[in-house]
Amino acid sequence: MPNTVSFNADYPVLIRSFELYEKAKQIMSPVTQTMAKGPGQYSIGACPVYLSHGKGSRVWDVDGNEYLDWNAAIGPLSLGYGYPEVDDAIRKQLEKGITFSLMHELEYEVASLIHEIIPNAESVRISKSGADVCSAAIRVARAYTGREKVLCCGYHGWHDWYIAATDRANGIPRAVRDLTFTFNYNDIDSLRDSLDNEVAAVILEPFVFDEPKPGYLQEVAELCKNNGTLLIFDEMWSGFRIALGGAQEFFGIKPDLAVYSKAVANGMPIAFLTGRKDVLQLFEKDVFFYTTFGGEALSLAATKATLKVLREKNVPKNLAEKGQILKDGYNKLVEELGMKAYTQCKGYPCRTTITLEATTGNPLAVKAYFQQEMIKRGILWQGNHNMMYMHSKEDIEYTLKAYADVLPLIKEAIEKGDVTSRLRGKPIEAAFRRVDNFNMKPKEPAK
Ligand SMILES: Cc1ncc(COP(=O)(O)O)c(C=O)c1O
């Protein structure tokens, strides 16, 4: 019998998952299209590799095992799997057509909703992926300022301008690598030191798991303004989760440009670039940004339906309330077990993460052990709580019970120093070795 969301007696039986994985390895390199869903992030040998379907907050793997999913498909599922109003909207649009030979009326309808919801959206562009709109924002910022350099902080997708600044930049021409540099979050001096009159844009996630220091985002905005540099908020994760209008609404700061995707269409592929009209109007002629599926109507219909639910049910508030219970519950357990040196749950409640500190000895092996024990208890776990509207109070209670069961095992393994001998699979792999405090802009020599 497949495992369910319960304290299963045994680890799940994973036969078809591994068969598919072995076959896929013969013809795909790598097997995954999204690193965060791939085997490197789920302990190979201990975790399912392929899912088959989902409903609400639950997913089933290809061997029929059921899990409570805290990953929300790495962000897009703001509501949950198979949310009826969104799926109905997709079905209705499917009957009328998927994509057309002229623009579709939904392009305007959805743009006007985004214009209403996102504070800086004087103007709106629609595209397909996060990387698309990040690149479009950088290109238009370069055109507007007549400058070429970019300062970034965090992850911004797979395109050349950004990956050039990471340690996986093979295949990117040297000339491009010389144009993007990183700065460190919450360290205003690291930004100030790198800003000069060659910097077209500063792009950052307004927050990831650390809160901005008081005044930090305002200072970033002011530095950019005084330097003639455009400020871009990458709101892939904060958008529609922390507040309907994203971090710009939450913190009351309007960046020149902002980019959104993930949570806006409950799983359908769509992305938005919003910002100043005088900047975005360069796309009319001088700056090129077009793609075949940009006006694809199923995703637009899903966006319209998702926005309606997000608004009417005040989903950001719901995510914050549930996320807070989970975060507080985890940290209370950690305190009771005397594990504060090893782990904590941190982040704004709509999306929190479990840290595993260097004090644990080998955080990536500890994470694999943690993951394997959560999987046994029917929880698909990658260390984050990406809150969905369809996560129930019972899901949270159950997850806290699972943590209460698993954390003592983690503590014991760390303190006995035998984590690796408990692993049924491989340790988790680091996605990038270095993304920040890396490739900082060299200081100009004093003149
Ligand atoms: C902050 C951020 N920016 C950009 C991207 C790239 O988005 P996509 O994978 O849709 O191209 C991601 C993806 O996870 C992201 O988290």
Ligand as a Chemical Component Dictionary entry (heavy atoms), coordinates in Angstrom:
data_LIG
# 
_chem_comp.id                   LIG 
_chem_comp.type                 NON-POLYMER 
_chem_comp.pdbx_formal_charge   0 
_chem_comp.three_letter_code    LIG 
# 
loop_
_chem_comp_atom.comp_id 
_chem_comp_atom.atom_id 
_chem_comp_atom.alt_atom_id 
_chem_comp_atom.type_symbol 
_chem_comp_atom.charge 
_chem_comp_atom.model_Cartn_x 
_chem_comp_atom.model_Cartn_y 
_chem_comp_atom.model_Cartn_z 
_chem_comp_atom.pdbx_ordinal 
LIG C1 C1 C 0 13.649 36.041 -7.558  1  
LIG C2 C2 C 0 13.563 35.337 -8.877  2  
LIG N1 N1 N 0 13.778 36.034 -9.998  3  
LIG C3 C3 C 0 13.721 35.447 -11.201 4  
LIG C4 C4 C 0 13.437 34.106 -11.329 5  
LIG C5 C5 C 0 13.381 33.473 -12.677 6  
LIG O1 O1 O 0 12.082 33.093 -12.979 7  
LIG P1 P1 P 0 11.813 31.937 -14.061 8  
LIG O2 O2 O 0 12.378 30.686 -13.495 9  
LIG O3 O3 O 0 10.329 31.933 -14.199 10 
LIG O4 O4 O 0 12.490 32.340 -15.328 11 
LIG C6 C6 C 0 13.203 33.343 -10.184 12 
LIG C7 C7 C 0 12.915 31.913 -10.277 13 
LIG O5 O5 O 0 12.807 31.194 -9.328  14 
LIG C8 C8 C 0 13.275 33.973 -8.920  15 
LIG O6 O6 O 0 13.068 33.292 -7.773  16 
# 
loop_
_chem_comp_bond.comp_id 
_chem_comp_bond.atom_id_1 
_chem_comp_bond.atom_id_2 
_chem_comp_bond.value_order 
_chem_comp_bond.pdbx_ordinal 
LIG C1 C2 SING 1  
LIG C2 N1 SING 2  
LIG C2 C8 DOUB 3  
LIG N1 C3 DOUB 4  
LIG C3 C4 SING 5  
LIG C4 C5 SING 6  
LIG C4 C6 DOUB 7  
LIG C5 O1 SING 8  
LIG O1 P1 SING 9  
LIG P1 O2 DOUB 10 
LIG P1 O3 SING 11 
LIG P1 O4 SING 12 
LIG C6 C7 SING 13 
LIG C6 C8 SING 14 
LIG C7 O5 DOUB 15 
LIG C8 O6 SING 16 
# 
